[in-house]
Amino acid sequence: MGTDLKIAVSETNLGGINQSHIKSILSCTTNLPQERVVIKSFPSLRGRQEFLNRTVDAYYPVVFTSELKNNGLFPLHIDEVLMIKLKDIPDKNISLGLVKGDHSQYLEKFKDYTLSFSVLNSKTLLRGLIEKRAEAIIVKRSEIPSDFSLENFDLKSLEYVESGIELNTSFYKKAAMGKIEVRKRYSECLEKVNFLLDHDRRDSIVNKIRKDIEHIQSIFTIERKNVSNIAKKEKMWKDGSRELDFIQKILKSEESIKLKEVLSGYNFVSEAFIFNHQGAILGETIKSSDFDQSDERKYSLVKSQKEFNENNITDLYFDASSGVFQIGIMIRLQDRKGDFSGGIYIGANINKILTHYKIN
């Protein structure tokens, strides 16, 4: 048991990540079996103290800072700091509520805001906003309960806060790996994980974006456009350094230009591409990993399913190229007769889409 990898977690602030995620990601990273990765829960910051006492090999969550960069694995959760304000309040002499010790650094930034009250927890803070004891509050998204409606408030995104796992030197010894190898494997393992999107949030996203999806579908009503030599072009796509002309032609295509224009009003879009009825890429905002999408779930789903519903939203996943946790939105395209003519895939930054549509 002396070689078990011991991870301390703060049970009060997992930020939507459960212990099984931490266990499976670290098992994948270190090549140790999951039963050798032992999670120990501690209230509040006691787990941090265990880490500093070196009785455990790692600690979660630690907020990303430049000092921790060399001894941490980031990100495992990206939280969003929001200002929630009563609607139609002018930006002058606003009364502000905070949790004691949290986010006071913003007071310097918002000089027209006056600290009205500070409380011990976010629950009391949110109640104070509802009761109008303050006209605005600053709070992390993870601290907003699922039954709190954001509909009647104005939202402003202030900052994204990355949390990760801090490591002791004993972590590297037990894993028998150096820092560079651990970080590389962690990034690879993190990209493989699907973090389940709970039913209520998935349902809220589908209902909120449905009208915009229908608008996008109407703009991209397209006739079938055949693409020849797809297998050959897929090989050229993978060998991109030698086939820049072909790739640039796709990135500057009529479909790419139109896609970028239509999606420019949606700040949550990390990536997007459009494919034809064969699964071949016609246009995109940034280069995708595959030219041929016909063997992907996104292709088979939009081909077989006419109605946009919960199945058109993927679980949460980390995209290393954009550095964000995102969901995939799969949109069916049809010709004028209503027959399948292709699809659009949108990678959406989870924090930004929730703020855009006021979903908590």
Salt bridges, closest charged atoms under 4 A:
ASP4 OD1 - ARG36 NE 3.75
ASP57 OD2 - LYS174 NZ 2.98
GLU80 OE1 - ARG141 NH2 3.19
ASP91 OD1 - LYS85 NZ 2.92
GLU108 OE2 - LYS111 NZ 2.74
GLU131 OE1 - ARG133 NE 3.24
GLU151 OE2 - LYS208 NZ 1.85
GLU166 OE1 - ARG48 NH1 2.36
GLU188 OE2 - LYS184 NZ 2.72
GLU223 OE2 - ARG336 NH1 3.02
GLU234 OE2 - LYS238 NZ 3.96
ASP239 OD2 - ARG242 NH2 2.37
GLU255 OE2 - LYS225 NZ 2.88
ASP290 OD1 - LYS238 NZ 2.45
GLU296 OE1 - LYS298 NZ 3.57
GLU310 OE1 - HIS199 ND1 3.52
ASP315 OD1 - ARG202 NH2 2.48
